[in-house]
Amino acid sequence: MLTPGARPLMFALASFLFFVLPEQVAAADSPEDTAAHALADRYAPVVRLQQGGENCAYGEQFQPTDVEAVLGDQQVALRGPWRPPDLVKTQPEGTDLSRAYPGHFLDFPGDPLRPGCGYAEWSARINRTHPATVYAHVVVDPAHPDQLSLEYWFFYIFNDYNNTHEGDWESVRLIFDAATPAAALTTSPTAVGFSQHGGAERARWGDAKLEISDGTHPVVYPAAGSHANKFGRRLYLGRGSEGLGCDDTTRPATELRPEVAYVPMARADYLKQYPWLGFEGRWGERQRSFFDGPTGPSQKTSWVRPIQDAEATWRDDSTTVPAGRILGPSSTGAFCTAVATGSNLLRETLDRPWLLGLVLTLVVALIWFAASRTRWTPADPLPARAQRAWGQTVAAALRLFRQRPGLFGGFAAAFVVLGLATLVLAELQAARHDSPADLGAPTEDLTGIWASLLALAITVLTVVTYVVLLAAVTSTLDRLDRSVPVTTAFTWHDVRSHARPLAAVALRYFAVITVLTVVGATIPLAVYYAVSRAFAVPVVIAEQASSSTALKRSRHLTKGRWWRTAGQLTIVAGLGLAIGPVAGIVLLLATDWQPTLINLVSSLLFAVAMPLVAAAVGYLYFDRAASVPDQSEPAGVARIG
């Protein structure tokens, strides 16, 4: 006979035997789920995360996270779609989210528009007690009953990309020509899709770009911050469905094999095991535009119609940024920087529109002020030794180019030839970088040293190119001013005859600037030195001066006019450096040209612009020399306008 205290225990046991255990046994005994679970384990992806930085602003700070580490956390809240107070529940559990809550969102600790280090620190804390996790789910598309999709879903608590937002769901999907999971176990996948922002990239099983570990595990490279899944170690350029900006997977440092959490195929079964999959809201704070948190896996088209979704959204490749460039600032590099800068500006002003208006007003005012404080005519290129406004300087350089296209075309061609040497070195660096090596192998140190040496060689060639071009253009202007024969041969003879003082000037000039920029506190001194000695090369050519005399003379020419000189040099050099990248960015956004071709066009524009910049700098020198004459100069000094 049962005692009164034993009756509750018997009741609980009976409930377990009659209600709970049969459901678990039924789920465990489902042949379809058993095969699907085995399929998920067989093809579980290997994740190679990017190197993290000591500063949370750099590198990768997040990893695939167990959803259970987020739900129930005391810093997480479920909020409604109405205006504050909008709190529905703190520390929401998975069972809370099973109520769907359309239009609601999970609110994580932090401000996605100004993330700081808060999300990175929170991610590190909750992941210390939970393993990296990936959720695997097998789906049969009703429109394609003879195919099925094996989907792996990764959850990151923060997207630290251009469009920063809380929560980030990414996926890896494998397509099988099989009607059932059991049939899929007897074959291999036919295609693989890696999610990337608003779309995905396809690879055939066995394609060269798809890396496979241990025969069945696809290797995925999540881009730093954005977690867009990539096939290799590259810098990827995004346009349209590829995302707007640049995804970096060039520094993989950590290899993860996330724990596979199998999600049953039937909706009723997976909602029992993972009730949070019924949530129809957003996994992150609601924000305007693309700073909004994402919806969960069950709200994606691929969750119920995976094959149709793949046919509609997958593409065959991604655009990679060329590792080397022919000449000048890279258009693709400028594009990456411009998008990141614009995104940062938008983030900072999204909830403060008055600040955006103020910034735009200041930019327009500065442009108007610069344009209105100069004269553009007359723009006679001769005499060179004359006082000109900076607008006349630019106009005179353009007119001189039109009058002597052959001579300046030769300068541009020589500039391209010298620039080709930098391309060869850059490609060597890219080849070294792309050479296969295991993560953490000792060869990484040697690769870093090699890359540093190549970068130094490219820098030296760039400096030599600029010095030679500026000297050649100054010689041309000087000869025209003195009414002596001007040919390419005479010009290069002048440059060669002054090779030693030119080399000494360049060495001292760039060495001092390099040393002064090592420490942040001395950067203003570096800027002052760069402007005050900017005319040393023209002084060597036009005044037949030694290197020491040329540097002193340049400082004397800018004395009392440093700010004006700095502004004019910035405008002139900025126009020349910007023409190629600006044209390249327009082509990137307006065409489907390959980045290599766009960088080529950008480099050719840069090669044409640099002789014009050199001529403008030469005119600025002669303007100063006209105001502060030297004994070696002609007696007559003119004023243009």
SELUM-860225 format. One record per residue (C-alpha): x, y, z. Coordinates in Angstrom, 2 decimals. Example, Ala and Ser with C-alpha at 12.3 -4.5 7.8 and 13.67 -1.06 7.14 Angstrom:
2
u; v; w
12.30; -4.50; 7.80
13.67; -1.06; 7.14
This chain:
641
u; v; w
0.00; 0.00; 0.00
1.40; 3.38; -1.00
2.08; 5.93; 1.64
0.67; 9.46; 1.11
4.18; 10.81; 0.44
4.82; 8.30; -2.33
1.71; 9.12; -4.35
3.10; 12.39; -5.93
6.22; 10.52; -6.98
4.21; 7.76; -8.62
2.05; 10.35; -10.38
5.12; 12.13; -11.77
6.61; 8.81; -12.93
3.39; 7.82; -14.62
3.17; 11.19; -16.39
6.71; 10.79; -17.65
6.10; 7.23; -18.88
2.79; 7.97; -20.57
3.34; 11.48; -21.96
6.96; 12.64; -22.11
8.84; 9.44; -22.82
6.72; 8.33; -25.79
7.25; 11.72; -27.50
11.02; 11.54; -27.00
11.16; 7.94; -28.18
9.03; 8.77; -31.18
11.28; 11.65; -32.09
14.42; 9.60; -31.52
13.03; 6.67; -33.48
11.95; 8.75; -36.49
13.96; 7.20; -39.35
13.86; 10.47; -41.28
15.30; 12.51; -38.41
17.86; 9.85; -37.57
19.19; 9.97; -41.13
19.01; 13.76; -41.25
20.94; 14.01; -37.99
23.65; 11.72; -39.36
23.76; 13.82; -42.54
24.19; 17.01; -40.48
27.07; 15.51; -38.52
28.79; 14.25; -41.66
28.89; 17.64; -43.43
29.25; 20.01; -40.47
31.26; 23.04; -41.66
34.68; 24.06; -40.40
34.81; 27.76; -39.51
37.99; 29.80; -39.85
37.51; 33.05; -38.00
39.58; 36.11; -38.72
42.30; 37.31; -36.42
41.07; 39.35; -33.49
42.77; 42.52; -32.33
43.63; 43.62; -28.82
41.51; 46.68; -29.55
37.87; 45.73; -30.11
37.75; 48.10; -33.10
39.95; 45.76; -35.15
39.71; 42.16; -36.31
37.04; 39.63; -35.39
35.50; 39.90; -31.92
32.59; 37.46; -32.27
32.00; 33.75; -32.83
29.04; 31.46; -33.64
27.02; 31.56; -30.44
24.63; 29.17; -28.73
21.22; 30.85; -28.69
20.67; 29.47; -25.19
23.55; 31.67; -24.03
21.54; 34.73; -25.05
18.05; 33.73; -23.99
17.56; 34.04; -20.27
20.47; 36.44; -19.90
19.62; 39.21; -17.48
20.86; 41.89; -19.94
18.46; 40.85; -22.72
14.92; 42.19; -23.09
11.95; 41.49; -25.34
10.37; 44.72; -26.55
7.25; 45.58; -28.52
6.73; 47.63; -31.70
5.16; 50.61; -29.92
6.90; 53.64; -28.49
8.52; 53.38; -25.04
7.62; 52.14; -22.56
7.79; 49.07; -24.82
9.15; 46.42; -22.46
7.38; 43.06; -22.72
9.73; 40.89; -20.67
13.24; 40.85; -19.30
15.37; 37.73; -19.56
13.06; 36.12; -22.16
13.34; 32.36; -22.53
12.79; 30.27; -25.64
9.27; 29.39; -24.48
8.45; 33.10; -24.36
9.47; 33.54; -28.00
7.30; 30.60; -29.10
4.35; 33.01; -29.00
5.66; 34.47; -32.28
5.49; 38.15; -31.29
5.50; 39.61; -34.84
6.88; 43.14; -34.92
8.71; 42.68; -31.62
12.47; 42.53; -31.12
15.15; 41.33; -28.75
17.18; 44.12; -27.23
20.80; 43.31; -26.36
23.00; 45.35; -23.99
24.48; 48.25; -25.96
23.86; 50.85; -28.64
24.31; 49.43; -32.18
24.94; 52.90; -33.60
27.81; 53.48; -31.16
28.86; 49.96; -30.20
32.21; 50.65; -28.54
33.51; 47.47; -26.87
30.30; 46.56; -25.04
29.06; 43.88; -27.45
32.50; 42.29; -27.78
32.88; 42.06; -24.02
29.38; 40.63; -23.60
29.98; 38.07; -26.36
33.24; 36.96; -24.72
31.50; 36.56; -21.36
28.53; 34.48; -22.49
30.61; 32.32; -24.84
32.99; 31.31; -22.06
30.38; 28.91; -20.70
28.82; 27.79; -23.99
30.46; 26.04; -26.94
30.44; 27.51; -30.43
27.25; 26.18; -31.99
25.72; 25.72; -35.42
22.06; 24.76; -35.98
21.46; 22.12; -38.66
18.13; 21.65; -40.42
17.11; 19.49; -43.39
14.35; 20.78; -45.67
12.59; 19.30; -48.70
11.30; 21.92; -51.15
7.68; 21.17; -52.12
8.37; 22.43; -55.64
11.41; 20.13; -55.96
10.50; 16.87; -54.19
13.56; 15.07; -55.58
16.00; 17.51; -53.91
16.66; 18.50; -50.33
18.66; 21.18; -48.56
20.89; 20.74; -45.53
21.16; 24.13; -43.84
23.59; 25.20; -41.14
22.71; 28.39; -39.30
25.22; 30.46; -37.32
24.18; 33.14; -34.84
26.49; 36.03; -33.94
25.32; 38.55; -31.36
26.55; 41.55; -33.35
27.26; 42.58; -36.93
30.29; 44.85; -36.73
30.27; 45.88; -40.40
29.37; 49.10; -42.17
25.72; 48.59; -41.20
26.28; 47.76; -37.53
23.34; 45.96; -35.96
22.50; 43.62; -33.12
22.16; 39.97; -34.03
23.45; 38.32; -37.19
22.22; 35.07; -38.75
24.39; 33.51; -41.47
24.10; 30.14; -43.20
25.86; 27.44; -45.16
23.56; 25.34; -47.34
24.18; 22.06; -49.14
21.91; 20.81; -51.93
21.46; 17.06; -52.58
19.79; 15.34; -55.51
17.93; 13.09; -53.11
14.33; 12.86; -51.96
15.11; 11.76; -48.40
17.93; 12.18; -45.89
18.62; 8.44; -46.10
19.12; 8.74; -49.86
21.33; 11.79; -49.34
23.63; 9.70; -47.14
24.41; 7.53; -50.16
25.55; 10.39; -52.38
27.42; 13.70; -52.28
26.08; 17.25; -52.41
25.65; 18.80; -55.83
26.00; 22.42; -54.73
26.96; 24.54; -51.74
25.76; 28.05; -50.96
27.43; 30.47; -48.54
25.27; 33.34; -47.30
26.70; 36.80; -47.95
24.65; 39.80; -46.85
21.50; 39.86; -48.97
22.48; 36.96; -51.23
24.69; 33.88; -51.43
27.51; 32.48; -53.52
27.29; 29.04; -55.11
29.98; 26.40; -55.58
29.71; 22.96; -57.09
30.86; 20.16; -54.82
34.44; 19.60; -55.89
35.02; 23.11; -57.29
38.53; 24.41; -56.79
37.31; 27.38; -54.76
35.52; 25.13; -52.24
37.90; 23.91; -49.55
36.86; 20.60; -47.95
38.29; 19.19; -44.73
38.41; 15.47; -44.00
36.53; 14.69; -47.19
33.10; 16.00; -46.23
33.36; 19.20; -44.16
33.20; 22.47; -46.18
35.54; 25.18; -44.88
34.00; 28.62; -44.49
35.79; 31.93; -43.95
33.47; 34.44; -42.22
34.52; 37.99; -43.08
35.76; 40.09; -40.19
32.85; 41.89; -38.55
30.21; 41.19; -41.21
30.42; 37.36; -40.95
29.54; 37.05; -44.64
30.62; 33.50; -45.47
33.40; 33.37; -48.05
35.22; 30.56; -49.83
38.78; 31.76; -49.34
41.30; 34.28; -48.05
40.62; 37.43; -50.03
39.43; 41.00; -49.85
35.95; 40.96; -51.41
34.18; 43.94; -52.90
30.44; 44.15; -52.43
27.92; 45.70; -54.79
24.18; 45.03; -54.69
23.30; 41.68; -53.09
26.96; 41.23; -52.17
26.60; 44.08; -49.67
28.00; 47.55; -50.09
31.61; 47.68; -48.94
34.54; 45.32; -48.56
34.67; 41.98; -46.73
38.07; 40.91; -45.42
39.00; 37.25; -44.94
42.75; 37.66; -45.43
43.80; 36.89; -41.83
42.25; 33.61; -40.67
43.61; 32.76; -37.24
41.17; 30.50; -35.37
39.70; 27.24; -36.64
36.42; 26.16; -35.05
34.39; 23.00; -35.44
31.11; 24.18; -33.90
28.93; 21.78; -32.00
26.06; 20.65; -34.24
22.63; 21.27; -32.75
20.26; 19.23; -34.89
16.86; 20.80; -35.62
14.15; 18.21; -36.42
12.52; 18.38; -39.83
8.88; 18.63; -38.73
7.70; 22.00; -37.43
5.91; 20.54; -34.43
9.04; 18.63; -33.43
11.51; 21.48; -33.77
9.25; 23.92; -31.94
9.18; 21.51; -28.98
12.96; 21.28; -28.93
13.73; 24.86; -29.96
10.64; 26.97; -29.20
12.51; 30.17; -30.06
12.29; 29.15; -33.73
8.68; 30.26; -33.58
9.75; 33.86; -32.96
8.63; 36.14; -35.80
10.32; 39.29; -34.53
13.86; 40.54; -34.89
16.98; 39.21; -33.21
18.34; 42.63; -32.32
17.33; 46.16; -31.55
14.98; 47.80; -34.03
16.62; 50.65; -35.90
15.97; 52.58; -39.06
17.27; 51.50; -42.44
19.82; 48.67; -42.61
20.88; 49.06; -38.97
17.86; 46.93; -38.00
18.23; 43.55; -36.30
17.62; 40.49; -38.54
14.78; 38.01; -38.49
15.50; 34.42; -37.49
16.08; 31.34; -39.69
12.45; 30.20; -39.68
11.41; 33.53; -41.24
13.70; 33.09; -44.25
12.44; 31.80; -47.58
15.09; 29.08; -47.58
13.57; 27.55; -44.44
10.53; 26.28; -46.40
11.49; 26.71; -50.09
15.28; 26.24; -50.16
15.72; 25.16; -53.78
13.53; 27.95; -55.12
15.42; 30.43; -52.97
18.77; 29.13; -54.24
17.67; 29.47; -57.85
16.56; 33.06; -57.23
19.36; 34.42; -55.03
22.56; 32.40; -55.48
25.27; 33.72; -57.77
28.32; 31.91; -59.15
31.09; 34.14; -57.85
32.07; 37.15; -55.76
34.09; 40.17; -56.77
37.56; 40.15; -55.28
39.72; 43.23; -54.87
42.97; 42.94; -56.85
45.94; 42.50; -54.53
48.16; 44.77; -56.60
47.58; 47.94; -58.60
49.28; 49.47; -61.58
49.73; 52.99; -60.33
48.39; 55.51; -57.87
45.59; 55.18; -55.32
43.49; 52.07; -55.86
39.88; 52.74; -56.86
38.77; 49.64; -55.01
40.71; 50.69; -51.93
39.17; 54.15; -52.12
35.75; 52.54; -52.52
36.23; 50.43; -49.37
37.38; 53.47; -47.40
34.64; 55.72; -48.75
31.86; 53.26; -47.91
33.23; 52.66; -44.41
33.60; 56.40; -43.78
30.14; 57.15; -45.14
28.63; 54.38; -43.02
30.33; 55.72; -39.90
29.01; 59.20; -40.65
25.50; 57.84; -41.21
25.64; 55.86; -37.95
26.69; 58.90; -35.97
23.96; 61.06; -37.45
21.08; 58.59; -37.89
19.49; 59.64; -34.62
20.89; 63.18; -34.86
19.84; 64.55; -38.28
20.86; 68.04; -37.26
24.47; 66.86; -37.08
24.32; 65.44; -40.62
22.90; 68.74; -41.84
25.66; 70.64; -40.09
28.39; 68.46; -41.62
26.98; 68.80; -45.15
26.61; 72.56; -44.69
30.23; 72.87; -43.59
31.45; 70.83; -46.58
29.49; 72.96; -49.05
30.69; 76.14; -47.31
34.32; 75.06; -47.49
34.04; 74.23; -51.20
32.35; 77.55; -51.91
34.92; 79.45; -49.86
37.88; 77.78; -51.62
36.40; 78.39; -55.06
35.41; 81.99; -54.39
38.73; 83.01; -52.85
40.72; 82.53; -56.01
40.96; 83.66; -59.63
40.88; 81.32; -62.60
41.77; 83.77; -65.36
43.95; 84.81; -67.00
45.69; 81.43; -67.19
48.71; 82.08; -69.42
51.25; 79.28; -68.81
54.20; 81.63; -69.45
56.11; 83.23; -67.95
56.41; 80.55; -65.29
58.01; 82.95; -62.78
54.90; 84.92; -61.98
52.51; 85.41; -59.11
49.30; 83.44; -59.52
46.26; 82.55; -57.46
45.83; 78.81; -56.93
42.97; 78.73; -59.46
45.24; 80.30; -62.08
47.90; 77.73; -61.16
45.56; 74.82; -61.96
44.27; 76.50; -65.13
47.81; 77.29; -66.33
48.89; 73.67; -65.82
45.93; 72.45; -67.89
46.65; 74.94; -70.68
50.34; 73.98; -70.73
49.34; 70.32; -71.04
47.10; 71.12; -74.02
49.82; 73.16; -75.71
52.47; 70.45; -75.35
50.60; 67.11; -75.29
53.54; 65.16; -76.70
55.97; 66.27; -74.01
53.56; 65.74; -71.12
52.30; 62.52; -72.67
55.89; 61.31; -72.49
55.98; 62.20; -68.81
52.78; 60.25; -68.23
54.12; 57.25; -70.19
57.35; 57.28; -68.17
55.26; 57.45; -65.01
53.30; 54.37; -66.12
56.51; 52.45; -66.87
57.86; 53.18; -63.42
54.51; 52.30; -61.95
54.55; 48.90; -63.67
57.49; 48.01; -61.46
55.29; 48.59; -58.42
52.67; 46.30; -59.99
55.19; 43.47; -60.34
56.23; 43.85; -56.72
52.62; 44.03; -55.55
51.77; 40.85; -57.45
54.77; 39.13; -55.87
53.43; 40.17; -52.49
49.98; 38.83; -53.39
51.48; 35.52; -54.55
53.33; 35.19; -51.26
50.17; 36.03; -49.33
48.08; 33.47; -51.23
50.59; 30.64; -50.87
49.07; 27.75; -48.92
50.10; 27.52; -45.30
48.52; 25.98; -42.23
46.98; 28.31; -39.71
49.56; 29.29; -37.16
52.46; 27.88; -39.17
55.92; 29.41; -38.63
55.94; 30.55; -42.26
53.60; 33.39; -41.32
56.49; 35.31; -39.77
58.55; 34.92; -42.95
55.56; 35.95; -45.04
55.14; 39.07; -42.91
58.81; 39.99; -43.33
58.61; 39.44; -47.09
55.46; 41.55; -47.30
57.17; 44.35; -45.34
60.20; 44.30; -47.64
57.99; 44.42; -50.73
55.94; 47.27; -49.26
59.18; 49.17; -48.60
60.34; 48.58; -52.18
57.01; 49.85; -53.55
57.23; 52.93; -51.34
60.77; 53.70; -52.52
59.75; 53.38; -56.18
56.76; 55.65; -55.60
58.99; 58.29; -54.00
61.53; 58.06; -56.83
58.72; 58.37; -59.40
57.34; 61.52; -57.80
60.75; 63.18; -57.39
61.81; 62.44; -60.97
58.50; 63.65; -62.40
58.50; 66.89; -60.39
62.12; 67.55; -61.39
61.37; 66.91; -65.06
58.33; 69.20; -65.12
60.24; 71.94; -63.27
63.05; 71.67; -65.84
60.49; 72.05; -68.64
58.96; 75.18; -67.09
62.40; 76.64; -66.40
63.56; 76.07; -69.99
60.37; 77.56; -71.40
60.83; 80.56; -69.15
64.40; 81.06; -70.37
63.41; 80.51; -74.03
65.86; 77.63; -74.50
65.13; 74.41; -76.42
62.71; 72.07; -74.67
62.70; 68.39; -75.58
62.30; 65.21; -73.61
66.00; 64.47; -74.05
67.06; 67.88; -72.68
64.66; 67.52; -69.76
65.94; 64.09; -68.73
69.51; 65.35; -69.12
68.76; 68.07; -66.59
67.31; 65.51; -64.20
70.29; 63.15; -64.55
72.81; 65.95; -64.06
71.17; 66.81; -60.74
70.67; 63.22; -59.62
72.85; 63.46; -56.50
71.24; 66.57; -54.92
67.80; 65.29; -55.91
68.47; 61.95; -54.23
69.81; 63.68; -51.13
66.79; 65.98; -50.92
64.38; 63.07; -51.33
66.19; 60.95; -48.75
66.25; 63.69; -46.12
62.72; 64.88; -46.88
61.00; 61.51; -46.60
63.25; 60.20; -43.81
62.42; 63.16; -41.58
58.69; 62.82; -42.31
58.80; 59.08; -41.59
60.57; 59.57; -38.25
58.18; 62.35; -37.20
55.09; 60.25; -37.96
56.19; 57.31; -35.79
54.90; 59.08; -32.68
51.45; 60.66; -32.75
52.57; 63.73; -30.82
55.05; 64.73; -33.55
52.70; 64.32; -36.52
51.96; 68.08; -36.59
55.71; 68.65; -36.94
55.75; 66.18; -39.84
52.97; 68.13; -41.57
54.81; 71.42; -40.99
58.04; 69.98; -42.37
56.32; 68.43; -45.41
54.80; 71.76; -46.46
57.78; 73.98; -45.67
60.18; 71.76; -47.67
57.78; 70.91; -50.49
59.64; 73.13; -53.00
63.11; 71.65; -52.43
63.06; 69.58; -55.63
62.11; 72.54; -57.89
64.81; 74.63; -56.17
67.47; 72.03; -57.05
66.53; 72.19; -60.75
65.61; 75.86; -61.25
68.23; 77.39; -58.94
71.05; 74.87; -59.41
71.17; 74.42; -55.63
72.67; 71.73; -53.42
70.40; 69.58; -51.27
71.02; 71.55; -48.05
70.56; 74.89; -49.81
67.41; 73.67; -51.51
65.80; 72.61; -48.24
66.69; 75.93; -46.60
65.48; 77.87; -49.61
62.14; 76.03; -49.61
61.65; 76.86; -45.95
62.44; 80.50; -46.70
59.92; 80.56; -49.57
57.09; 79.41; -47.30
58.01; 81.55; -44.31
55.05; 83.69; -43.32
52.88; 81.95; -45.94
52.80; 78.44; -44.54
49.03; 78.19; -44.14
48.36; 79.55; -47.61
50.93; 77.20; -49.11
49.53; 74.24; -47.20
46.02; 74.97; -48.43
47.09; 75.35; -52.05
49.22; 72.19; -52.02
46.35; 70.27; -50.45
43.91; 71.41; -53.12
46.29; 70.77; -56.02
47.52; 67.40; -54.78
44.03; 66.38; -53.68
42.56; 67.04; -57.11
45.26; 64.99; -58.77
45.07; 62.09; -56.34
41.26; 62.03; -56.32
40.51; 61.95; -60.05
41.35; 58.26; -60.48
39.61; 56.93; -57.35
36.51; 59.10; -57.89
36.16; 57.88; -61.46
36.75; 54.33; -60.24
34.05; 54.57; -57.57
31.57; 55.84; -60.18
32.44; 52.90; -62.44
32.13; 50.44; -59.55
28.65; 51.67; -58.72
27.39; 52.29; -62.26
28.84; 49.31; -64.16
29.55; 45.61; -63.70
33.17; 45.95; -64.81
35.73; 43.84; -63.02
37.79; 45.66; -60.35
41.01; 44.87; -62.22
39.78; 46.77; -65.28
38.47; 49.63; -63.14
41.79; 49.91; -61.32
43.52; 49.98; -64.72
41.33; 52.88; -65.86
41.91; 54.63; -62.54
45.66; 54.16; -62.85
45.72; 55.59; -66.37
43.82; 58.66; -65.17
46.28; 58.95; -62.30
49.22; 58.76; -64.72
47.72; 61.58; -66.79
46.94; 63.66; -63.72
50.34; 63.44; -62.05
52.23; 65.54; -64.64
49.48; 68.13; -64.23
49.93; 68.04; -60.45
53.68; 68.37; -60.88
53.16; 71.36; -63.19
50.82; 72.97; -60.66
53.36; 72.42; -57.85
56.00; 73.90; -60.13
53.86; 76.97; -60.72
53.33; 77.32; -56.96
57.10; 77.26; -56.52
57.63; 79.92; -59.18
54.89; 82.01; -57.56
56.82; 81.93; -54.27
60.11; 82.49; -56.04
58.65; 85.56; -57.74
57.83; 86.98; -54.31
61.16; 85.98; -52.73
63.69; 86.22; -55.58
67.07; 84.50; -55.52
70.25; 85.63; -57.26
70.06; 82.69; -59.64
66.64; 83.72; -60.94
66.06; 86.00; -63.96
65.68; 89.65; -63.03
62.18; 90.05; -64.48
59.23; 88.95; -62.39
55.73; 89.05; -63.81
52.31; 89.04; -62.24
49.53; 87.17; -64.02
46.25; 89.03; -63.80
